[in-house]
Amino acid sequence: MSDIKNLNFIFSSFRKISRRYTDFLAEGLRDYDLTPNEIVVLSSLESVSTATDIAHDSEVSKALVSRSVASLKDKGLIKVTISEVDKREQKIVLTEDGRHVADVIEALNEDFAKATFATLQDNEKRVLMAILKIMLANIS
């Protein structure tokens, strides 16, 4: 795959998809006054509960995650408690309002995925996932 035209198409496509996804989320969440990193934190709390895990899973710096956590706490969307196991680690949970916003984010993600993958067959989705996993492993 050394054809520069093909490479340009691939990377241009990644940028377009990323930009459209970011714009789609921003439009869907405009009433909530959230930064992109706050959206990452809220959507990550389904699977992890510490700032370290969020930073690791989303590849966002721990400093940015910490700032977002402080802001989300001030907005009343999350609660933070100190871990009993490691006093340096904070456990983060959604409040009722935070749960509502996380549900909105999840619905927006589903809507974007439906639109993005509308004409892909299941086997094409599996191939895409496999290729993306290989690409990510290659750059890790």
N, C-alpha and C positions, 0 to 999 in steps of 0.2 A: 504494500500500500504506500508506495512512494510518490504516487501521482499527486502533485500539489493541489490540483483542483479538487480531488476527493477529500484530502485533508482539510482544505478550507471549508468545504461543504459540511464535513462532520463537526468541526469546531464552531462554525457559524450556527449550525443547528442547535448545538448544546447551549450557546449563548441566547438564541431566540427562545428556546423552550424555557430556560431559566428566567429570562426577562418577562416573558408572558405569565409564567407562574407567579413571580413576585408581584407583578401588576394585578393579576387576578386576586391574589390574597389581599393586597392593599385595598383594592376596591371593595371586596367583600367584608373587610374589617375596618373600614374608614370611620365608623361610629365608635370604635373602641380605643382609638389613639394608641396604637401599639407599634413599637419598632420591629424591624425584621428579627432581631435577636430575641425580643420578648415573645414573638410568635414561635420561634424555635423552642424556647424554654417551655411555654405552655403546651405545645404539641408533643414534647418529649416526656412529659410527666405521666403519660400512659404506660411507659415501659421502664422508666428509671425514676429515682427519687432524690438524687444528690446532684449538686452543681458539677462535681467532678465527672460523674457519669454522663451528664448532659453535654459537657464540653468534649468529652472523649467521643461520644456517639455522633455528635453533630459537627465535629471538627471546628468548633468555635472556641476561642481562647477562654480560659477559666475567668480571666478578668472581665471579659464581655458578659459572660454568663452571670458572674457575681453582680455586675451593675444591673443587668436585666432582672435578676432575682430581687434586688433591693427595690427597683422601680415597681415590679409587679406586686411586691408586698405592700408598698405604699398605696397602690391602686386597689388593694383589697382582693386581688385575684389569687393569691397564694398565702399559705402560712408556712413559717419556717421554724423548725425546732432543732435543737442541738442533739446530735447522735449520742446515745449513751455509751456506745462502743468506742467512738473516736470523737473526742470533744472538738476537734478541728473541723469536723464534717457536719454539714447541715442537712436535715431531711426536709424536703420540700413537698407540700401537698396542696392540691387545688382547694380553694374555698368554693362555696356554692356558685358565686358569680364567676369564679375561674373555671369551674366545670362547664358552665354555660358557654363561655368563650371558647374553651377547648372543643366543645361539641360543634360550635360554629366552624372552627378551623377544620375539624375532621370532615364536616359536610362539604366545605369548600374543596378540600383535598379530593374527596370522592367525585365531586362535580368536575374538577379539572381533569382527573384521571379518566372519567367517562368520555369527556370531549377529546382528550389527547389520544386515547386508545380506541376510539369508537370503531374504527375499521380494521383493527388488528384482530386476528384469530388467536385463540388460546396458545397454539403452538408458536406463533410469532412472538407473543408476549414472553413465553418461556425462553425462547432464543435470545430475545433482547435482554432479559434478566441475566442470562448466562454470560452474554458478551459484556455487559456492564460490570458484573462481578469480576470477570477476568481483567478488564481494563483497570478497575480499582485496585486489584491485587498487584498489577504490574507497576502502578505508581506509588504503592505503599512502601 
